[in-house]
Every structure is written in structure tokens, then in C-alpha cells.
């Protein structure tokens, strides 16, 4: 039965990576895939990745047990170690985040990741979401298929009860590791599993299937809302991914919040609680005109500029950064800002004169005072220039500025000053090209 289920679910996917903890669930999943490879799907390419969270004194022994099992089953094995920072939302959430980040970073081209969550896990996830006061999006819990970065993620056991997995393990005489922390009721999921759910299952034997059905119905409702709101959302988002405040203003509160949630999802941001949605609107979107409001949302922040909302990732301060540069090779910029190139033959970019013999070239990210840029009849304070050029405040110290000695002569991609102009056709010049990592 399990093998037939896997065969149907996998379809034409034949490069599989199993998140292998060594516990019952992932052991059953990996064994079933090994059985498929030995019978009806000899073309399967199997790999197992084990993540050591370093949270147990037995962690290294579990890693070696997983390695030995994979050697026995002739499955390629990779062990990864991660550091869990429990300050970010507690141990369980931090461990999960670190695990998926490690898995995402080690998947190979064309691979599909398989994880072993089962029906009882789904029931626990639903109840934890209920405890948090989640809406339909949170109550939809886990999906059977998703994406992890650029790779498909499948949960092939999501509709299989743990009891069935135990039956399979006994039938095939499988051994697995037992995580001692699973018996610690201090963790919310364990409390449900050990103290609460046994009583519910005893009273209502079909409770686990019923909660899974509710989760599925919530997921359907969310999918329908996605479909109904997609066109409107696209009209509110610009090419930079920012969201129009004016477009949200006349909408009802439920519709506005639904659109903000979906916009945050497109930006890869953490889903907000309801009170955070209200704060995004009250404290950021509609705060006074002269304010520079922002709200932290997980690692990101929500900011406003020119009546639009932006999701900003953590950014390194570059105000004091000075990069000396000869200009003969591309310059890698800090904090993922891409590269700068000075070229004699480039067809794109900004033409600037080459530095004189008594001038040194540097790249900085902060300037002050007045600048006289080409195309303007007089000098302007650089703060005013940023405003006129529609540059948000948080980007103003992330734009590479070319300095000759202490004079700024160009802002990459935006302007050059009169000091950057050649004095005649014989004076040497080159083109400045800024290539960001997204290009």
C-alpha cells in the first residue's frame, strides 16, 4: 500500500533527497524508497541528508547510526551540522529554520526533497496554530507539496497515520533512533503528543483525520482567496515589489489585510499576526507625513516611502565604508550589492574621466554637502538630490559613490558631477557600470 502510494505521488521525479533524522518516520520513508528502487523504479537516484542540531548529547551517535543505515541500504549520505539560536522564537522554531536552511543549501540540481511528516504531525500542527489564534492560512498547516527555494518539497506520508508507519516498521524489522527530547512535555508539540492527543484519540478515534480535513478545507479557502485577489494584488505592486498605500485605502479591513498578507508572502516575509497587520497599517502606512516609520517583522522590517510600503531585509551599515580601487578589475561590493566595473569599451554605463595622476580612486556610500550634477543648472545639497531622484532613505547609503580624492564624482546608475566631465576630446575616460546580484 505504501509503495503504491509513493509510486503515484512521485510521478516522473527520480532524483530524490530524503531529510533523514533516523527516527521512525524518516526510516520508514527511506526504506520504502529503497524498496521501490529495488523493484519497480530502478532509475531512482536516492540521497539522504542528516542534520545534526547539536541539541542532544546523543546527537553524534544518531548521525553515525544514520550513516551506517545508509551504507547498508546503499544510499548516498551527507551529514550536516547547524547552530540553533533559540532566541529567535524558541528552540523548536529555531531548529526547524536552521534545518531547512541547511537542507536548501545542500540540495543538488534537479533534486526533490522528501520529508517524513505524517497525519498525526499534521494534527499537532493544526492544534498549535489554533493555540496561536491563527486564521485559515495558519490552520491550513502543512501542504503535501511545496517549494524549498528552487527545489520541490514533498511530504509523501502526510496522510498516513503514525500507527501505519509503526506497522510497516515492525513488518520489515526496522530499527530507528529515539530522540530523548521527544519525551519532554516542556515543548508544546510534545505536550500535545504526550498529554492531550491520547485523550482526544481515545474519545474520538477519527480526530486526527478530522483535523486533517479541516486543515485541507482551510488550505482550499486560502487558495481560492489567492486566486480571487491575484489580479488586484498585481495592480498594487510595482516593479520594485513595493505596495501602494493609496490603492489599499478605500478597501474594507478584511480585504486590505488579506492583500497585505499576500504581498508579504511575495516578498518572502514572515506572516504577521493580526495585531501586527493593524500596526503595519496604523504605525507605518498611515502615520504622519514627516515620519520615517518602520516595523520589525521577524528579521525584516516594513517601511514607507512616497505612499508605498516596502519589505526590507537586514542591511549592513556602510556609512563609514571606504574601498580603495585601482579600477583595473571589477570591484565586489559589500553586503550583496553586486560589482562595479570601469571599462574602456562598455556600451552601457556612465562616462567619466579617468583620475589625474594626483588623484586616488575610492568607492564610498556616504557623502555630504553640495553637488553640481550634470543636467542641473546649479549645485544642490545631496539630501535634496536623493529626494528629487526618488531614492528611499534606506537606499541612500547603499548606492556606490565614486570619489577622486575627497570629491564625489558619480553615483553609480544615477548621476555624474561636473567634476567627472572631460576637458576635451583627448582626455582619457571610461564607463562606470554597476551590476547588482539580481541582474
C-alpha positions, -999 to +999 in steps of 0.1 A: +000+000+000+027+025+010+048+016-021+019+022-044+012+055-027+048+066-032+048+055-068+018+075-077+030+106-058+065+107-073+054+106-109+084+113-131+106+126-102+137+103-100+163+124-081+153+123-045+168+136-013+154+124+020+156+145+051+168+116+073+167+121+111+170+084+118+136+083+136+107+061+128+091+083+102+121+091+080+134+055+084+102+041+070+102+066+042+138+059+032+133+021+034+102+023+012+121+043-014+149+017-013+123-010-018+109+009-048+144+013-063+149-024-059+116-033-076+096-011-099+117+021-100+154+011-107+161+045-121+156+062-087+186+082-075+185+083-038+204+105-013+199+111+024+208+142+043+210+142+081+210+174+101+227+174+135+213+202+156+237+197+184+209+198+210+214+164+225+244+146+240+235+116+217+234+137+185+267+123+172+257+088+178+225+094+159+245+107+130+267+076+129+236+054+131+221+071+101+254+068+082+255+031+089+219+026+078+225+043+045+257+023+039+236-009+045+209+003+020+234+017-005+221+053-002+244+083-006+247+100+028+255+136+038+257+148+074+253+185+082+257+203+115+238+235+123+238+260+152+204+266+167+197+301+181+168+296+205+164+334+209+146+336+176+112+322+185+122+293+208+141+260+203+116+242+181+111+270+156+148+279+155+158+242+150+133+239+122+145+271+105+182+260+108+174+226+094+155+238+063+181+264+056+208+237+057+188+214+035+181+241+010+218+250+008+228+214+000+202+202-025+216+193-059+203+204-093+171+185-102+166+171-068+133+168-049+134+170-011+112+145+008+104+149+044+085+124+066+058+143+084+027+122+088-010+126+096-005+129+134+021+156+128-005+175+108-030+172+136-004+186+161+005+214+137-032+223+133-037+225+171-006+246+176-019+270+150-052+271+168-035+278+201-017+308+184-051+321+172-042+317+135-065+323+107-072+300+077-036+304+064-021+291+096-048+265+102-041+250+067-009+237+084+015+217+062+009+211+025+017+178+008+038+196-018+056+230-017+088+246-028+120+250-008+139+277-026+142+264-062+135+228-053+102+208-050+094+197-014+072+166-010+056+152+022+045+118+010+035+105+044+013+135+053-020+115+050-006+083+066-012+077+103+018+071+126+002+037+135+005+026+099+042+036+099+048+015+131+031-015+114+054-011+084+085-008+106+075-040+125+068-059+093+102-051+079+120-053+112+134-018+110+155-002+137+154+036+144+167+061+168+146+076+196+152+113+204+150+116+242+137+151+239+105+137+224+095+128+260+099+163+273+065+179+278+081+213+282+079+216+244+045+225+231+044+198+204+054+171+229+028+183+254+001+178+228+015+145+217+020+130+252-006+146+273-035+159+252-039+139+220-041+104+235-072+115+254-087+130+222-079+099+202-095+077+229-127+098+229-128+104+192-108+078+172-111+097+140-100+130+155-067+130+136-084+125+103-110+152+111-084+178+119-065+170+087-098+175+068-102+209+085-067+219+076-073+208+040-105+229+039-086+260+052-060+255+026-087+254-001-102+286+012-068+303+011-061+290-024-094+304-036-086+338-020-052+338-037-069+333-070-096+359-064-071+386-052-043+379-076-052+404-102-059+432-077-026+424-059-006+427-092-021+461-098-009+473-063+027+460-065+053+478-086+085+465-103+104+470-070+080+449-051+065+478-031+028+480-023+005+510-030-010+526+002-034+547-018-047+515-035-054+499-001-070+530+015-106+526+002-108+488+008-126+471+036-104+460+065-106+422+058-097+428+021-069+452+029-054+428+054-057+399+030-038+418+003-011+429+028-006+393+039-003+381+003+021+409-006+043+399+024+043+364+011+055+375-023+084+392-006+094+362+015+085+379+048+072+362+079+034+361+081+022+386+107-003+382+135-035+402+133-022+429+157+009+432+136-012+437+104-031+465+123+003+481+133+016+479+098-014+500+087-016+524+117+021+529+125+037+526+091+012+531+062-009+559+077+015+576+102+021+613+098+037+626+066+070+637+080+076+604+099+101+577+088+081+548+102+092+512+103+080+480+120+101+449+126+086+417+113+109+388+121+143+395+105+127+420+081+113+455+086+083+472+069+089+508+058+071+535+039+083+559+012+062+581-011+030+564-002+043+529-008+052+500+016+085+481+014+098+449+029+135+454+038+159+426+047+186+432+074+212+456+060+248+462+070+257+498+077+281+511+050+282+547+061+319+545+072+330+521+044+358+532+021+370+509-006+403+518-024+402+508-060+426+509-089+397+505-114+416+478-134+395+449-121+358+445-111+352+455-075+330+433-054+308+455-032+299+446+004+266+432+017+255+417-016+254+449-035+270+434-066+300+446-086+314+478-101+333+478-133+353+506-151+357+497-187+370+515-218+347+495-242+314+490-224+283+500-243+263+507-212+271+527-181+282+563-172+311+580-190+335+596-165+370+610-169+399+589-156+416+602-124+445+626-128+480+615-116+475+633-083+440+617-076+432+584-060+400+564-067+378+551-039+342+539-035+321+551-006+285+551+004+281+584+021+286+620+011+276+654+024+275+689+012+265+703-022+269+686-055+266+700-090+254+672-111+253+671-149+220+683-162+213+708-134+220+745-136+233+748-100+245+729-070+222+712-046+225+695-013+229+658-017+200+652+006+178+672-018+192+653-047+182+620-032+147+633-027+144+647-062+157+614-076+131+594-056+157+574-037+143+559-004+162+569+027+174+534+034+190+532-001+209+564+001+238+549+019+238+518-003+245+534-036+282+532-046+297+567-049+329+572-069+354+596-052+385+611-067+404+621-036+377+637-015+354+647-043+324+626-052+322+625-090+295+599-096+267+579-080+265+546-098+235+543-121+221+577-111+243+608-119+277+622-125+290+656-113+307+683-134+340+672-119+335+639-138+335+655-172+365+655-196+380+689-205+385+679-241+383+650-267+418+639-259+413+634-222+410+597-212+377+584-199+360+552-191+325+539-183+312+531-149+288+501-147+271+488-116+258+453-118+236+441-089+233+405-078+198+403-092+209+412-127 
